[in-house]
Amino acid sequence: MDCASHDLEKAELDILLLTIAETIERMGTYQRHVVGKSLLCELSDRFGIDAGWLGLHDRHKTSARAAQILQLVPAIIRARKLRRRSNALDKRMDWLGRAFGLDRVERDGLNILARLELFPEWRSLVESIIRSGHLTLDLLAKMTGHGKGVLDQRFHAGSRLVRAGLIHSDADGDIRVGQFLARLTRMRLSRPEALTERLMPEAGPSRLGHHDFAHLGREAELALSLVAARKGASILLYGPPGTGKTEFALHIVRSAGLIPVMAGMTDEHGDEPNRRDRIAHVTLLRELTRGQESHAIIADEADDILHYDWSSDSRNSFSKAWLNAFVDAPGPPTIWIVNDVSSLAETTVRRMDHAVRFDLPPAAVRRRIVGRHARIAGLALTGVQTSALAALPASPAVLETAVSGAATIGGGIEDAQLIGSGLVEALTGSPPPPFSLPAAYDPELARADRDLTDLARRLASSADRSWSLLFHGASGTGKSAFAHYVASAMGLDIQVERGSDLLDSYVGGTERLIAAAFHRAARQKAVLLIDEADDFLSDRRGAVRSWERTMVSEMLRQMEALRAPFIATSNLADRLDPATQRRFTLQAEFKVLDEGRANTQFRRWFGIDSPSAMPLVGLTPGDFAQVSRRARLLGENGADRLARWLLNEARARGAVRQPLGFRA
């Protein structure tokens, strides 16, 4: 190799020359001969020694040349009066050693790796000995003076230095610096407090408040209590992106009086860190906070950290046992945030002290979030407009984006709804349902086999919230509308689930979705309404496929262990499984309107009296809603025409016998 001149500060140059000298001393005779020329080039580069007199090209003087190279070592040390002196890099490495609790062997090895990362002079030394330029265990032994066996225990591919992301050790035995260690070596800092501040930055406050998480109920309170106990609890927060997991983590850490620290969010260049970088940072944060009760670690988007690769048997992959030990390792309270909990091994989840599932917050919470962001963004929204935007089945992050996007372009509610609807469709694959103001509902104007007004009053005043109701009857008779009325009378949100929400094409998927719906309603203290629940309550005796039976059985299991009010609606009660009908606390049959209620509905909807010549029979509240929309569209306000349209709706359902002849 060609000799090149480099400039190093004296302390670093002394360390390099001492290492060269000590490495030569630890070599055997043959190795000194083989690499002698390269090493002498290194020495002459530093001291201007003329190496030609050693006769390096004479094949008959191998032993003599090796002995002459060895004799140069003490001469160099004496001439330069070399000694090891600590500099800024050494101070950083000492800090790292203390933080990780490294022993002398590990520290010495990492000191070599750090200098190989920083200084080309050190890489030139390695290249002069090994043509590949890669540091091997044999060379590390010669450069540190530690035995190869001792080094292998600490630097092999499965060692804690590798698992912590400080080094890479491949199957060929090559050892390289990890990205986290490279980041540390390049920092122009040496004071421990400055290093701590750089590597343990304090996260900001949560933008959401306590009321924004009230729907999580007791589970949120338990998470806060575990963090506040300062016993190193591991909390798992999981659910779709944008549902407030990170904000909740910041909220409970601040509420517990602790300082939140985000683990492994960027690498040394401000780019995305890899898995080992993030694990190294978590490990470092645990060491930095050891013995303290002032911080909590938040590992956001931790799917990559906690994921166990079942398909890999590589020595460099993380074993399940190591991953479990990593989660169990002592340290401050740690909050792990993941989107897909199914990617985690069961044994990893079992290591958690508590797990909280995040779904879309209820409508009341979404209205608060929209209102807050609108005030911050300066977007003026009325109460109805706020409700319209909050009606989107969207995460808090999507709602914030919709509001801020509309405000940025100087738009209004229409732009916010378009942005929000577009994002919801992109995330779910289907457009959100259109928003409409709920019509004023009067239970006195619906007809059932029991007093609906009295039923709603009794349900609202009862302390028991573990009941189930079955509303059955013809389509349009007001079953779903009365369910919403009951929820409103109780002061609770209503969680509406339809068949498309709960049916899944995979085996066991429908059962999981049914269980999740009941659990979500209980957690959010909402009334669960399964609209048109015939598929999930049908008679199992007529089932042809096994999943038709299992989903009914799952519904029965959930009804037996109710923790929230449950209402099911059905158009075909006579086809329901007998066991499901027995499970309902109460049933109400909704019927078509009698003539008196129909006439009252006519006045309410159209502001005029119904024509006496056409008795309004066989009608439902749904018929009035349908005809009202048609009348507005066509500008129709004639009583006879409206009545005729209503009766046609009833005839189409078969509720009124079709007369002979032609209809006007």
C-alpha positions in Angstrom: 0.0 0.0 0.0 1.1 3.6 -0.5 2.1 5.6 2.5 0.0 8.7 3.2 0.4 11.5 5.7 -2.5 12.3 8.1 -2.9 14.8 10.9 -4.0 13.7 14.3 -4.1 15.5 17.6 -1.2 14.4 19.8 -3.3 12.4 22.2 -4.9 10.4 19.4 -1.6 10.0 17.6 0.0 8.6 20.7 -2.8 6.1 21.1 -2.5 5.0 17.5 1.2 4.5 17.7 1.1 2.7 21.0 -1.6 0.4 19.5 0.6 -0.3 16.4 3.6 -1.0 18.6 1.7 -3.3 20.9 0.0 -5.1 18.0 3.5 -5.8 16.5 4.7 -7.2 19.8 1.7 -9.6 20.0 2.3 -11.0 16.5 4.1 -14.2 15.7 7.3 -14.2 13.7 5.7 -15.3 10.5 2.9 -12.8 10.7 5.4 -10.0 11.3 7.1 -11.0 8.2 3.9 -11.3 6.1 2.6 -7.8 7.1 5.9 -6.3 7.9 6.1 -4.1 4.8 2.7 -2.6 5.4 3.4 -1.9 9.1 6.7 -0.3 8.3 5.0 1.9 5.8 2.7 3.0 8.6 5.6 3.6 10.9 7.6 5.5 8.3 4.5 7.6 7.6 4.5 8.7 11.2 8.3 9.0 11.9 10.0 9.2 8.5 11.9 6.0 9.0 13.6 4.6 5.9 12.5 1.0 5.8 14.6 0.0 2.8 17.7 -1.0 4.9 15.7 -4.0 6.4 16.0 -5.9 3.1 12.3 -6.6 2.8 12.7 -8.1 -0.6 15.3 -10.7 0.4 13.5 -14.1 0.7 16.3 -15.6 2.8 16.1 -13.2 5.7 12.5 -13.9 7.0 13.5 -14.4 10.6 15.9 -11.5 10.6 13.4 -9.1 9.1 10.7 -10.1 11.7 13.2 -9.6 14.5 14.3 -6.2 13.2 10.6 -5.1 12.9 10.1 -6.2 16.5 13.1 -4.2 17.7 11.6 -1.0 16.3 8.7 -1.2 18.8 10.6 -0.2 22.0 12.7 2.3 20.1 9.6 4.1 18.9 8.0 4.2 22.3 11.2 5.5 24.0 11.9 8.0 21.3 8.4 9.5 21.4 7.8 9.0 25.1 4.4 7.7 24.3 1.7 7.5 26.9 -2.1 7.1 26.9 -3.9 10.3 27.6 -7.7 10.8 27.8 -9.3 13.1 25.3 -12.9 14.0 24.4 -13.6 10.7 22.6 -12.3 8.7 25.6 -14.6 10.7 27.9 -17.6 9.8 25.7 -16.6 6.2 25.6 -16.1 6.1 29.4 -19.6 7.6 29.8 -21.0 4.9 27.5 -19.2 2.2 29.5 -20.6 3.5 32.8 -24.1 3.9 31.3 -24.2 0.3 29.9 -22.2 -1.2 32.8 -19.5 -2.5 30.4 -16.5 -4.4 31.7 -12.9 -3.6 30.7 -12.8 -6.1 27.8 -15.9 -4.6 26.2 -14.7 -1.1 26.8 -11.3 -1.8 25.1 -13.0 -3.4 22.1 -15.5 -0.6 21.7 -12.6 2.0 21.9 -10.9 0.4 19.0 -14.2 0.2 17.0 -15.0 3.9 17.8 -11.6 5.0 16.4 -12.0 2.8 13.3 -15.3 4.7 12.7 -13.8 8.2 13.2 -10.2 8.1 11.9 -9.0 7.0 8.5 -5.5 6.4 10.1 -7.0 3.5 12.2 -8.7 2.0 9.1 -5.3 2.2 7.3 -3.8 0.2 10.2 -6.4 -2.5 9.8 -5.9 -2.6 6.0 -2.2 -2.9 6.5 -2.7 -6.1 8.4 -5.8 -7.5 6.8 -6.3 -6.9 3.1 -10.2 -6.9 3.4 -9.9 -4.0 5.9 -12.5 -5.7 8.2 -11.8 -6.0 11.9 -11.7 -9.7 13.0 -11.7 -11.3 16.4 -8.0 -12.3 15.9 -6.9 -8.8 15.1 -9.0 -7.3 17.9 -7.2 -9.7 20.3 -3.8 -8.4 19.1 -4.9 -4.8 19.3 -6.4 -5.0 22.8 -4.3 -7.6 24.4 -7.3 -9.7 25.5 -7.6 -13.3 24.7 -9.6 -14.4 21.7 -11.9 -16.6 23.8 -12.6 -13.8 26.2 -13.4 -11.4 23.3 -15.6 -14.0 21.6 -17.8 -14.2 24.7 -18.5 -10.4 24.4 -18.4 -9.7 20.7 -20.0 -12.8 19.0 -23.2 -12.4 16.9 -25.5 -13.2 19.8 -23.7 -11.0 22.4 -25.4 -8.2 24.3 -23.3 -5.6 22.4 -24.8 -6.9 19.2 -28.3 -7.2 20.6 -28.1 -3.6 22.0 -27.1 -2.4 18.5 -23.7 -1.1 19.5 -21.8 -3.4 17.1 -22.5 -5.8 14.2 -20.9 -9.2 14.1 -21.5 -11.3 11.0 -21.2 -15.0 10.3 -17.7 -14.5 8.8 -16.4 -13.1 12.1 -16.1 -9.5 10.9 -16.9 -6.9 13.6 -18.3 -3.4 12.7 -19.5 -0.5 14.6 -23.3 -0.1 15.0 -25.2 3.0 14.0 -25.9 4.0 17.5 -22.2 3.8 18.6 -21.3 5.7 15.4 -23.7 8.4 16.4 -22.1 8.6 19.8 -18.5 8.8 18.6 -19.3 11.7 16.3 -20.9 13.9 19.0 -18.9 17.0 19.8 -19.7 16.6 23.4 -17.8 15.1 26.4 -19.7 16.3 29.5 -22.0 13.5 30.8 -24.9 15.9 31.4 -24.6 17.2 27.8 -24.6 13.6 26.4 -27.5 12.7 28.6 -29.5 15.6 27.4 -28.7 14.9 23.7 -29.6 11.2 24.0 -32.5 11.5 26.4 -34.5 14.4 25.0 -37.7 15.4 26.8 -40.9 14.9 24.8 -43.5 17.6 24.6 -46.9 17.7 26.3 -49.9 15.9 25.1 -52.3 18.0 22.9 -55.3 16.1 24.4 -56.7 16.2 27.8 -58.2 13.8 30.4 -61.8 14.1 28.9 -60.5 13.0 25.5 -59.7 9.6 27.0 -62.7 9.2 29.3 -64.2 6.7 26.8 -61.3 4.3 27.7 -62.8 4.0 31.2 -61.1 2.0 33.9 -58.4 0.7 31.5 -57.0 4.2 31.2 -57.1 4.7 34.9 -55.1 1.5 35.5 -52.5 2.5 33.0 -52.0 5.8 34.8 -51.8 4.1 38.2 -49.2 1.6 37.0 -47.0 4.4 35.5 -47.4 6.5 38.6 -46.3 3.6 40.8 -42.8 4.0 39.3 -42.2 0.3 39.5 -41.0 -0.2 35.9 -44.3 -1.3 34.5 -44.6 -2.2 30.8 -47.8 -0.8 29.2 -48.9 -1.9 25.7 -51.1 0.5 23.7 -52.4 -0.9 20.4 -54.9 -0.1 17.7 -55.2 1.6 14.3 -52.9 4.6 13.5 -54.1 8.0 14.5 -56.4 6.9 17.4 -54.6 8.9 20.0 -52.1 6.3 21.4 -49.1 8.6 21.5 -51.1 11.5 22.9 -52.5 9.2 25.6 -48.9 8.0 26.5 -47.7 11.5 26.9 -50.8 12.4 28.9 -50.5 9.6 31.5 -46.7 10.1 31.9 -47.2 13.8 32.5 -50.2 13.1 34.8 -48.0 10.7 36.8 -45.4 13.5 37.4 -42.8 11.9 35.2 -40.8 13.2 32.2 -41.5 11.4 28.9 -38.6 10.4 26.7 -39.2 9.1 23.2 -37.0 6.2 22.3 -35.3 5.8 18.9 -37.2 8.2 16.8 -34.3 9.3 14.6 -30.7 8.2 13.8 -27.6 10.3 13.8 -28.5 11.9 10.5 -32.1 12.6 11.5 -33.3 9.7 9.3 -35.3 6.7 10.2 -33.4 4.4 12.6 -33.3 0.7 12.1 -34.4 -1.9 14.6 -31.0 -2.3 16.3 -30.6 1.4 16.7 -34.0 1.7 18.4 -33.3 -1.3 20.7 -29.9 0.3 21.6 -31.6 3.5 22.5 -34.2 1.8 24.7 -31.3 -0.1 26.4 -29.3 3.1 26.9 -32.4 5.0 28.3 -32.9 2.3 30.8 -29.3 2.5 31.9 -29.3 6.3 32.1 -32.4 6.3 34.3 -31.4 3.4 36.5 -32.0 4.2 40.1 -34.1 7.3 39.2 -37.8 7.8 39.5 -38.1 10.8 37.2 -38.6 9.5 33.7 -40.7 7.2 31.6 -39.8 5.7 28.2 -42.2 5.9 25.3 -41.4 3.5 22.4 -43.7 4.8 19.6 -44.4 2.7 16.5 -42.7 -0.2 18.4 -44.0 -2.9 16.0 -40.5 -3.3 14.6 -38.9 -3.6 18.1 -41.3 -6.1 19.5 -42.0 -8.1 16.3 -40.7 -11.7 16.4 -39.7 -13.1 13.0 -41.0 -16.7 13.1 -39.5 -17.6 9.7 -35.9 -16.6 10.5 -33.3 -18.9 12.1 -30.4 -16.5 11.5 -28.0 -16.0 14.3 -28.4 -12.3 13.9 -32.2 -12.4 14.3 -33.8 -11.9 17.8 -34.8 -15.1 19.6 -38.1 -15.2 21.4 -36.3 -15.8 24.7 -34.0 -12.7 24.2 -37.0 -10.6 23.2 -38.9 -11.6 26.3 -35.9 -10.9 28.4 -35.5 -7.5 26.7 -39.1 -6.6 27.6 -38.7 -7.9 31.2 -35.4 -6.0 31.8 -35.5 -3.6 34.7 -35.9 0.1 34.0 -38.3 3.0 34.3 -42.0 2.7 33.2 -42.1 1.9 29.5 -45.0 2.4 27.2 -44.9 0.3 24.0 -47.1 1.7 21.1 -48.0 -0.7 18.3 -50.5 -0.6 15.5 -50.8 -4.4 14.8 -50.7 -6.4 18.0 -51.0 -9.7 15.9 -47.4 -9.2 14.9 -46.3 -9.8 18.5 -45.6 -13.2 20.0 -48.0 -14.3 22.6 -45.2 -14.6 25.1 -44.2 -11.0 24.5 -47.7 -9.7 25.1 -47.9 -11.8 28.4 -44.9 -9.8 29.6 -46.9 -6.6 29.6 -48.3 -5.4 32.9 -51.3 -3.9 31.1 -52.7 -3.5 27.6 -55.1 -0.9 26.3 -56.9 -1.2 22.9 -57.6 2.0 21.0 -60.5 2.3 18.6 -62.1 5.3 17.1 -63.3 7.5 19.9 -67.1 8.0 20.4 -68.9 10.8 18.7 -68.9 13.1 21.8 -65.1 12.9 22.0 -64.8 13.5 18.3 -67.0 16.6 18.6 -64.7 17.9 21.3 -61.6 17.2 19.2 -63.0 18.9 16.1 -64.1 22.0 18.2 -60.7 22.3 19.8 -58.8 22.1 16.5 -61.2 24.5 14.8 -60.5 27.1 17.5 -56.8 26.6 17.2 -56.9 26.8 13.4 -59.3 29.8 13.4 -61.9 27.8 11.5 -65.4 29.0 12.4 -67.8 26.1 12.8 -71.4 26.1 14.0 -72.6 23.3 16.3 -74.3 21.5 13.4 -71.1 21.8 11.3 -69.0 20.5 14.2 -71.3 17.5 14.6 -71.3 16.9 10.8 -67.5 16.7 10.7 -67.4 14.6 13.9 -69.9 12.2 12.4 -67.0 10.9 10.2 -65.8 7.5 11.5 -62.3 9.0 11.6 -59.4 9.0 14.0 -58.4 12.2 15.9 -55.4 12.5 13.6 -57.6 12.5 10.5 -60.0 15.0 12.1 -57.1 17.3 12.9 -55.9 17.1 9.3 -59.3 17.8 7.9 -59.7 21.0 10.1 -56.1 22.3 9.5 -56.3 21.6 5.8 -59.5 23.5 5.4 -58.1 26.4 7.4 -54.9 26.5 5.4 -56.7 27.2 2.2 -59.2 29.5 3.8 -62.0 27.1 3.2 -64.9 26.0 5.4 -66.9 23.0 6.5 -67.3 21.6 3.0 -63.6 21.5 2.4 -63.0 19.9 5.9 -65.6 17.2 5.1 -64.1 16.5 1.7 -60.6 16.1 3.2 -61.9 14.0 6.0 -64.1 11.8 3.8 -61.2 11.3 1.3 -58.9 10.1 4.1 -61.5 7.8 5.6 -62.2 6.2 2.2 -58.4 5.8 1.6 -58.0 4.1 5.0 -61.1 1.9 5.0 -61.7 1.3 1.3 -65.2 2.6 1.4 -66.7 6.1 1.6 -68.1 7.2 5.0 -71.9 7.3 5.4 -73.5 10.7 4.6 -74.4 12.9 7.6 -77.9 13.9 8.3 -79.5 15.7 11.2 -81.5 13.3 13.4 -85.2 14.0 13.0 -87.1 14.9 16.1 -88.4 11.7 17.6 -91.6 11.2 19.6 -92.1 7.7 20.9 -95.8 8.4 21.3 -96.0 8.4 17.5 -94.6 4.9 17.1 -96.7 1.9 17.8 -95.5 -1.1 19.7 -96.8 -3.8 22.0 -95.6 -1.9 25.0 -95.5 1.7 26.1 -92.3 3.1 24.6 -92.3 6.3 26.5 -92.5 4.4 29.8 -89.9 1.9 28.7 -87.4 4.7 27.8 -88.0 6.4 31.2 -87.5 3.2 33.2 -84.3 2.3 31.3 -82.9 5.8 31.8 -83.6 5.8 35.5 -82.3 2.3 36.2 -78.9 1.7 37.8 -78.6 -1.6 36.0 -76.9 -1.2 32.6 -76.4 -4.8 31.8 -79.6 -5.4 29.9 -80.5 -6.4 26.4 -83.5 -5.5 24.2 -84.8 -7.1 21.1 -86.8 -4.7 18.9 -88.6 -6.6 16.1 -91.2 -5.8 13.5 -91.6 -4.7 9.9 -89.1 -2.5 8.2 -89.6 1.2 8.8 -91.6 0.8 12.0 -89.0 2.9 14.0 -86.9 0.2 15.8 -83.5 1.9 15.2 -84.9 5.3 15.8 -86.2 4.3 19.2 -82.9 2.7 20.0 -81.2 6.1 19.4 -83.9 7.7 21.6 -83.2 5.3 24.4 -79.4 6.0 24.3 -80.1 9.8 24.3 -82.5 9.4 27.2 -79.7 7.6 29.1 -77.2 10.2 28.2 -75.0 7.6 26.5 -73.4 7.4 23.0 -74.7 4.8 20.7 -72.4 2.4 19.0 -74.1 1.2 15.8 -72.9 -2.0 14.2 -74.3 -3.5 11.0 -73.8 -6.8 9.3 -71.1 -5.4 7.0 -69.2 -4.3 10.1 -69.1 -7.7 11.8 -69.0 -10.3 9.0 -65.6 -11.5 8.1 -64.5 -13.8 5.4 -61.9 -15.6 7.5 -62.5 -18.5 9.9 -63.2 -17.1 13.3 -63.1 -13.5 12.1 -66.8 -12.8 12.6 -66.6 -14.1 16.1 -63.7 -11.9 17.0 -65.5 -8.9 15.5 -68.6 -9.6 17.5 -66.6 -9.9 20.8 -64.7 -6.7 20.0 -67.9 -4.8 19.4 -69.3 -5.8 22.8 -66.0 -5.1 24.5 -65.7 -1.7 22.8 -69.2 -0.7 23.9 -68.4 -1.7 27.5 -65.2 0.2 27.5 -66.7 3.3 26.1 -69.8 3.0 28.2 -72.0 3.2 25.1 -75.3 1.5 24.1 -74.5 -1.2 21.5 -77.0 -1.4 18.7 -76.7 -4.2 16.2 -79.0 -3.2 13.4 -80.7 -6.0 11.4 -79.1 -8.6 13.6 -81.0 -11.5 11.9 -77.8 -13.1 10.6 -76.2 -13.3 14.0 -79.3 -14.5 15.8 -80.7 -17.0 13.3 -81.9 -20.4 14.2 -78.9 -22.7 14.4 -81.0 -25.8 13.6 -81.2 -24.6 10.0 -77.5 -23.8 9.7 -75.7 -25.5 6.8 -72.1 -24.2 7.5 -70.3 -24.4 10.8 -69.6 -20.7 10.9 -73.3 -20.0 10.8 -73.6 -21.8 14.2 -70.4 -20.5 15.7 -71.2 -16.8 15.2 -74.6 -17.3 16.8 -72.9 -19.1 19.7 -70.5 -16.2 20.1 -73.4 -13.7 20.2 -75.0 -15.8 23.0 -71.7 -15.9 25.0 -71.5 -12.1 24.8 -75.1 -11.7 25.8 -74.6 -13.8 28.9 -71.7 -11.6 30.1 -73.1 -8.1 29.2 -71.2 -5.1 30.6 -73.1 -2.5 28.5 -76.6 -2.0 27.3 -77.3 -4.0 24.1 -80.1 -3.5 21.6 -80.7 -5.7 18.5 -83.2 -5.1 15.8 -84.8 -7.7 13.6 -87.3 -7.8 10.8 -87.8 -11.6 11.1 -88.1 -12.4 14.7 -89.9 -15.7 13.9 -86.6 -17.0 12.4 -84.4 -16.3 15.4 -82.8 -19.0 17.4 -85.0 -19.8 20.4 -81.9 -19.6 22.7 -81.2 -16.0 21.6 -84.8 -14.9 22.2 -84.6 -16.2 25.8 -81.4 -14.3 26.4 -83.0 -10.9 25.8 -84.1 -9.0 29.0 -87.0 -7.5 27.2 -88.6 -7.6 23.7 -90.8 -5.1 22.0 -92.7 -5.7 18.8 -93.0 -2.6 16.6 -96.2 -2.4 14.4 -97.5 -0.4 11.6 -99.2 2.8 12.7 -102.9 3.0 13.6 -104.9 5.6 11.7 -104.8 8.2 14.6 -100.9 8.1 14.8 -100.7 8.2 11.0 -102.8 11.3 10.8 -100.7 13.0 13.5 -97.5 12.0 11.6 -99.0 13.5 8.4 -99.5 16.9 10.2 -96.0 16.7 11.7 -94.3 15.9 8.4 -96.3 18.0 5.9 -98.0 20.7 8.1 -101.4 19.9 6.7 -104.2 17.5 7.6 -104.6 14.2 5.8 -107.5 13.8 3.4 -110.5 12.2 5.1 -111.4 10.4 1.9 -108.2 8.3 2.1 -107.8 6.5 5.4 -104.1 6.2 6.3 -103.7 2.5 7.2 -100.7 0.1 7.1 -98.1 2.9 7.3 -94.8 3.2 9.2 -92.7 6.1 10.3 -90.3 5.1 7.6 -93.0 5.6 4.9 -93.4 9.2 6.0 -89.6 9.9 5.9 -89.4 8.4 2.4 -92.4 10.4 1.0 -91.2 13.6 2.7 -87.9 13.4 0.8 -89.8 12.9 -2.5 -92.1 15.8 -1.8 -89.2 18.1 -1.1 -87.5 17.1 -4.3 -90.6 17.6 -6.5 -92.1 20.5 -4.6 -95.3 18.6 -3.9 -97.6 19.8 -1.1 -101.0 18.4 -2.1 -102.6 16.3 0.6 -104.3 13.9 -1.8 -101.1 13.2 -3.7 -99.0 12.8 -0.5 -101.6 10.4 0.9 -101.6 8.4 -2.3 -97.8 8.2 -2.3 -97.9 7.0 1.4 -100.4 4.3 0.6 -98.4 3.1 -2.4 -95.4 2.6 0.0 -97.6 0.5 2.2 -98.9 -1.5 -0.8 -95.3 -2.1 -2.0 -94.6 -3.8 1.3 -97.7 -5.8 1.2 -99.2 -4.0 4.2 -102.3 -2.8 2.3 -104.2 -5.0 -0.2 -103.8 -3.9 -3.7 -107.2 -2.8 -5.1 -108.4 -4.0 -8.5 -108.1 -1.7 -11.4 -105.8 1.2 -12.0 -104.3 3.6 -9.5 -104.3 7.3 -10.0 
